[in-house]
Amino acid sequence: MDPGLRIFFPVYPPNIPDNFTWIEYSIEKDAAFCLYCYLFKPESRNRSQAGGDAFMATGFKNWKKKQDLLNQSQHIETVLQRQFSQARSEYCVRLKASVDYVRFLLKQGLAFRGHNETANSKNRGNFLELLEFSTFLNKDIKDVLQNAPENNKLTAHVVQKDIVNSFAATLEELFSKHGLGIGRLRGQGYDEASNMRGRFGGLKTLIMNENESAYYVHCFAHQLQLALVGVAKKHPWIALLFNMTSNALNIVGVSCKRRNLLREKHTSKVIQKIQSGDILSGQGLNQETTLKRSGDTLMENALTSEQRGETCALLDQMQPFEFIFNLHLMKDILGITMKVAKQRLNAMRNDGWDSFFVEVSSFCVKNDIIIPNIDDPFVERERSRRRVKVLTNQHYYRVQLFIGCIDLQNQELENCFNEINTKLLLCMACLSLKDLFVAFDKEKLIQLAQFYPRDFSSKSCNAFSELKGIGDLAKTMVETRKNTVYPLVYMLMTLALILPVATAGVERAFPAMNIIKNKLRNRMADDWMNDILVTYIEKDICETIDDEMIMQRFQKMATRRGQVA
């Protein structure tokens, strides 16, 4: 039959039997062949595609495969599941590797990104370089990364930030689990940053509005040091003293040989004074704290004429009576402890001049330094003797230097240590065990409890005795379960123990910001910096977090191209 006269297949009557046997069956080959397919086969080279030669050359044999569907190993779902399991396993390997690299960079406080992260760059950043280095050590990671899709390598910046956020969120969840929320906050301290100490708009005020018991408690020792040294430098001659002292330390510390020679000279003088009975020997005494006559050693061992000239000029400035006076004044003021700073400063101002001047004069006599007549007129250096206001040495050294510096210190202490901070210190001091509880004051304990109304009720506390130490007592109370019998007393003790330690911990934590946000990383967003700071500061806790927790949290943050087991 002419193929052109055949009925078009879509309109062929389905119920009319076909009288033409187009398909022939070969018993020998057990296959079916198509005669017309063979006669009218196309001349294209690609006719073998899509089974074009199935009915012409090899024959068609793919029938009676119904039983194969019952074979689970050949089922389409099994094949897809096998491929999915392998892809999921490779995805977990890539994700776990990225989590480990992020954990390492967070622990070390290192930057993640590089300036140029292209494939041809010699430094693609810490994260990518660490990833590339690990491929040399672990062949499995190398194979997985090489075969991973480009859009699912888990090395993008967004993935890095999500993993870091997962670490930070896990830490915050851990804190919340142990009741360390903002409602339990009992003190706050910062590095005196101007944006955090504002009375109305600062972070301190925002936290106080949410929790009235979170009093601002800066590191007391550091705060006292800043107050005393910073205010003392406002006086021009005291500022000159610190400048000269810094120069002297730089000259001595620049050479190990000079330091050793100065130590030998100091040791020989100490031995002579101990043998003569002028000073006593004992633990912590006679340390290397003196700078007197340091120029004798430096002059003999200066390496260059410039250093020798600098030493001569410095020695001339350190030998006058005024320098010695200021040196002893700062030694006494800076040696005052914070506990009785205001009382001792006032006592020194009112009654300490005579003893202080005797101490300075004795030092000058021992070191052959000329002492000016206290009743002679004093002439300021920058003015002429004819036009200067007549002042005596007594008035200059006592009123302008001695009393002037002490008044500046008192004023600064009033500004830095407000009424609440002072009361907190005095109330906590009454728990001191020195001299058989001589500082114990029940009224101050009640006042301390009034600062934290959320933690203490109006009921009175039961007294107890035979205490050996605050730290040991708190530990013993927990071991013997007395903390449940005396909860308010135990709460007071924990507050007195936590506040000093917490402020010191805050002071150590803030320098971490200088490590995380440096000149090369000065454009970090707030959320990104906060997540890194939390994990870096709490690195000890961060190391204990399991990778599986981070991976699961990472998966829940957004829709991912892969799934974990």
Buried (B, 14 or more C-beta within 10 A) or exposed (E): EEEEEEEEEEEEEEEEEEEEEEBEEEEEEEBBBBBBBEEEBEEEEEEEEEEBBBBBEEBBEEEEEEEEEEEEEEEEEEEEEEEEEEBBEBBBBBBBBBBBBBBEBBBEBBBBEBEEBEEEEEEBBBBBBBBEEBBEEEEEBBEBBEEBEEEBBBBEEEBBBBBBBBBBBBBBEBBEEEEEEEEBBBBBBBBBEEEBBEEEEBBBBEBBEEBEBBBBBBBBBBBBEBBBBEBBBEBEBBEBBBEBBEBBEEBBEEBEEBBEBBEEBBEEBBEEBBEEEEEEEEEEEBEEEEBBBBBEBBEEBBEEEEBBEBBBEBBEBBBBBBBBBBBBBBEBBEEBEBBEBBEBBBEBBEEBBEEBBEBBBEBBEEEEBEBBEBEEBBBEEEEEEEEEEEBBBBEBBBEBBBBBBBEBBBEBBEEBBEEEBEBBBBBBBBBBBEEEEEBBBEEBBBBBBEBBEEBBEEEEBEEEEEBEEBEEBBEBBEEEEBBEEBBBBBBBBBBBBEBBEBBBBBBEBBEBBEBBBEEEBEEBEEEBBBBBBBBBBBBEBBEEBEBEBBBEBBBEEEEBEBEBE
